Amino acid sequence: MSDKIKWIQNSMQNKTGTGVSTELFSKNAIQKAINFHRTFPDYQPTPLRQLNRLANNWGVGGIYVKDESYRFGLNAFKALGGSYAVGRYLAKRLNKDISELPFEVLTSPEVKEQLGDITFATTTDGNHGRGIAWTARQLRQKSVVYMPKGSSQYRLERIQSEGAFAEITNLNYDDAVRMTAVEAEKHGWVVVQDTAWEGYEEIPSWIMQGYGTMSAEALEQLNSFGIEKPTHIFVQAGVGALAGSVQGYFASIFKEARPKTIIVEADQADCLYKSALAADGKPRVVGGDMATVMAGLACGEPNPIGWNILRDYSDLFVSCPDWVAAKGMRVLANPLLGDPKVISGESGAVTAGLLSAFLTGDAFKEAREALELNEKSQILLFNTEGNTDPFKYRSIVWDGELPSAGR
């Protein structure tokens, strides 16, 4: 196992703006998701943390971290996608538009009576499953959640605390997704998964649109700081649904003037990086255990909707060993004097760890130049999760697991 960061520029990128359509993530499409989320009692925009001292220290114009550890009290962004997809699914079943089904209507006894009993099923390393279980509980419906082998016991218990039937399987993530689909077919459950396959594209599209609330909030918050748009976005990828949503939204709004986007994966599950390496436009698959500390990114089969967008619009693909995530967690948890502290889990912090390497490491001069990272750069990161496994968080941040010294 290599401890080196690997990166490649995207040679497939369409520079004329005539790549795959980003209409799914247009301002109007995402506004629909935001309007739905705003009807939730617990809704409020998550903070955009400004790390001015760190930016100055690293020689860039600005570093901003969208802190999703505050989302709906669930410590991760995932419920944005799950709740919107479930809302859209129920709206379709009721022959209504989602705009007619705010939270209070969706959770009403009348709607429950119309819908009857529904079980929502999903596969997760933790955050997405908890979001689905939380949504199902709010709607007085049921949920079934399967987790890949090696999943955190703590995350399992958090999902069960939302009322779901949940268990850890002996399968890797992608095989567990297939098993969930088979079980759902057998029992009449509704699969809510952010990866897509032939014949299963609608719900993943809705999930990706739901994630768009986060991007739209971040852009509005940047505007309030007097910044028209980020120059660079570093975004992590598992199946690529989140990354595709972020890329799709900013490409839809800014077209050829879109920010440069860097797609960041765990090196044990770097299917998008390997797809970029092959450079023939077709997605590649990574198999095996995918044993990475970045549990949320341990996915080996790209979401085709996300891949098409990333292929056509992203600038750089990066494969990161685990120590990069650990470094990011420590950087965010121990800010320079005057900067806010950010509690970030392994999958949430890998982009901060990578940015640290790119901006301070002699080995990454070529990457810096390729991305035009300089004193004018305004860089947006997404902290997709807080300490969703507090035991692992303390082991890394307090006890020094996965040191970066000497790398």
Buried (B, 14 or more C-beta within 10 A) or exposed (E): EEEEBBBBBBEBBBEEBEBBEBEBBBEEBBEBBBEBBEBBEEBEBBBBBBBBBBBBBBEBBBBBBBBBBBBBEBBBBBBBBBBBBBBBBBBEEBEBEBEEBBBEEBBBEEBBEEBEEBBBBBBBBBBBBBBBBBBBBBBBBBBBBBBBBBBBEBBBEBBBEBBBBBEBBEBBBBBBBEBBBEBBEEEEBBBBBBBBBEEEEEBBBBBBBBBBBBBBBBBEBBEEEEBEBBBBBBBBBBBBBBBBBBBBBBBBBBEEEBBBBBBBBBBBBBBBBBBBBEEEEEBBEBEEBBBBBBBBBBBBBBBBBBBBBBBBBBBBBBBBBBBBBBBBBBBBBEBEEEBEEBBBBBBBBBBBBBBBBBBEEEEBEEBBEBBEBEEEBBBBBBBBBBBBBBEBBEBBBEEEBBEBEEB
